[in-house]
Amino acid sequence: MKKPVKLTKSALNKHLKQMSRDELVELVKACYGASKDIEKFLAVKILGDEAVENLFHEYRKKIENEFFPERGHAKLRLQEAKKAISEFERLTGNVKYSLELKLIYVESGVSFTLTYGDIDERFYYSMESMYSDVIKTVNEDETAGLFDQYEDRIRAIVSNTMGIGWGFHHNLHDLYVQLRWI
């Protein structure tokens, strides 16, 4: 059986170095038209902060719509909301806006619970996992700038969960006290 062919980074690099400028331009244009992800990625690389901000608003809406859609009932597809965060991170590499999306995810989950009542263990585990990512990101920031900017919201998530079941409040509080800046 023949082994499938895979393009490695070194083979790609070698091939790109052999291409003319015009061939490279055509290749990039073809990539742009081949995939929405590549289109977004190139927009970030070429247009910079403006494209990142536009993508942030697009992905924020995707997350919020899973919990509180403009019309109809919430689908509560947590995987879709988490996928939006992962895609945004992969396309932009922007730590601040990625943290913002993670906070929106957890805040939306808490609001959903407060609005509609207890959900299930899987739901709370997902919220706790994302909150843990928030704490980790803030702790990795050497300047404490992220902590200073988001401290109130990070704390509010914990205080807003008082009385929610499944040990949710307790688990979030345990994560909160791991912040190295408090």
LINCORMO-V577752 format. One line per field, one symbol per residue. ss: DSSP state (h for helix, s for strand, l for the rest). phi: phi as a letter, one per 40 degrees, with the letter a starting at -180 (. if undefined). psi: psi as a letter, one per 20 degrees, with the letter a starting at -180 (. if undefined). A space follows every 50 residues. Layout:
# LINCORMO-V577752
ss=???
phi=???
psi=???
This chain:
# LINCORMO-V577752
ss=llllllllhhhhhhhhhhllhhhhhhhhhhhhhhlhhhhhhhhhhhhlhh hhhhhhhhhhhhhhhhhllllllllllhhhhhhhhhhhhhhhllhhhhhh hhhhhhhhhhhhhhhhllllhhhhhhhhhhhhhhhhhhhhllllhhhhhh hhhhhhhhhllllllllhhhhhhhhhllllll
phi=.ccccbccccccdcccccccdccccccccccdccacccdccccccccgdc cccccdcccdcdcccccbccbgcccfcccccccccccddccbgccccccd ccccdcdccccccccbgdbbddcccccccccccccccccccccgcccdcb dcccccdccccdgccggddccccdcdcccccc
psi=pppqpporhhggggghhiqrgghgghgghgggihphghggghgghgichg hggghghghghgghhhgmqhqaqphlnhhgghhgggggghhhjogghggg hgggggghgghgghgirqcrggghggggghhghggggghiohijgggghj gghgghgghijpipajjgggggghggiipii.
